[in-house]
Amino acid sequence: MTDTLTLHHLEYSQSFRVLWMLEELGTPFDLKVYSRDAKTMAAPDDYKALSPLGTAPVVTEGGLALAESSAIMEYILDGIPDQTLRPAVGSPHRARYLFWWHAAQGSMMPLQLMATVTTISQKRLPFFMRPFVKLYVQGLNNLFIQPRLNRLLTLAEADLASAPWFGGETLTAADFLIAYNMIVGAERGVINETQHPRCIEWVERMKALPSFARATEKDGRASMALSY
Ligand SMILES: N[C@@H](CCC(=O)N[C@@H](CS)C(=O)NCC(=O)O)C(=O)O
């Protein structure tokens, strides 16, 4: 008998996208939901103990404990040979799929994380330091974060004009991976109807998937990321 995969889902975290993709695949899995520490909002100690990184998501299966969203999603897909969420090697949309699959984690997430960390740390500083740090954060945002994010979003708009999903003509794992970035970006106004209408329309289409409703019900939270 093979072991069932368990998704350890931390509330308001990137593990939502794994939960969502599992629901889309309809594959059996066990789910354990963890709450964040009410004071620090960090993962609780029993979550941190699951893997050496201490981050969410984590899946366990038998003796395996695997962290890192994209590694987990690839591992799940490897175990389901007839799934259709990865365009085959040599197929027309393979390159586009690979681009967005890697850009979500490799380019977009670091920029969004930088914006989040600088915003939160500004708010936690003693008030007399805030004006100086605000100037620094504005500079970082204007010179580095926003221009790079804008280039990615401009490309996303162009790609979504030529085919409906990030991986091309069909829904792929790239859509579930980048969904976290896009939905959180939309909630924070970085991605908006005026500048990024196709991204917003894609977000609405993703949220209309029955797998989103199922994942949301199991998650039981009002949104997928922490608000600050
Ligand atoms: N690149 C990692 C990032 C993981 C990560 O930073 N997860 C956050 C949740 S969104 C986390 O574990 N935060 C809780 C904590 O650090 O205590 C992945 O995709 O798995």
The ligand as a Tripos MOL2 file, in Angstrom:
@<TRIPOS>MOLECULE
LIG
   20    19     1     0     0
SMALL
NO_CHARGES

@<TRIPOS>ATOM
      1 N1          9.7160   29.9250   -1.6530 N.3       1 LIG1
      2 C1          8.9960   29.3070   -0.5750 C.3       1 LIG1
      3 C2          8.5050   30.4080    0.3590 C.3       1 LIG1
      4 C3          7.8410   29.8690    1.5890 C.3       1 LIG1
      5 C4          7.4140   30.9330    2.5590 C.2       1 LIG1
      6 O1          8.0940   31.9630    2.7660 O.2       1 LIG1
      7 N2          6.2580   30.7050    3.1940 N.am      1 LIG1
      8 C5          5.7370   31.6020    4.1980 C.3       1 LIG1
      9 C6          4.2190   31.6330    4.0790 C.3       1 LIG1
     10 S1          3.6410   32.4980    2.6810 S.3       1 LIG1
     11 C7          5.9950   31.1100    5.6010 C.2       1 LIG1
     12 O2          6.2890   29.9550    5.8040 O.2       1 LIG1
     13 N3          5.7720   31.9940    6.5910 N.am      1 LIG1
     14 C8          5.6600   31.6250    7.9600 C.3       1 LIG1
     15 C9          6.8780   31.8630    8.7650 C.2       1 LIG1
     16 O3          7.9030   32.2620    8.1890 O.co2     1 LIG1
     17 O4          6.8140   31.6590    9.9830 O.co2     1 LIG1
     18 C10         7.8450   28.4650   -1.1260 C.2       1 LIG1
     19 O5          7.3100   28.7790   -2.1810 O.co2     1 LIG1
     20 O6          7.5100   27.4460   -0.5100 O.co2     1 LIG1
@<TRIPOS>BOND
     1     1     2 1
     2     2     3 1
     3     2    18 1
     4     3     4 1
     5     4     5 1
     6     5     6 2
     7     5     7 1
     8     7     8 1
     9     8     9 1
    10     8    11 1
    11     9    10 1
    12    11    12 2
    13    11    13 1
    14    13    14 1
    15    14    15 1
    16    15    16 2
    17    15    17 1
    18    18    19 2
    19    18    20 1
@<TRIPOS>SUBSTRUCTURE
     1 LIG1         1 GROUP 0 **** ****
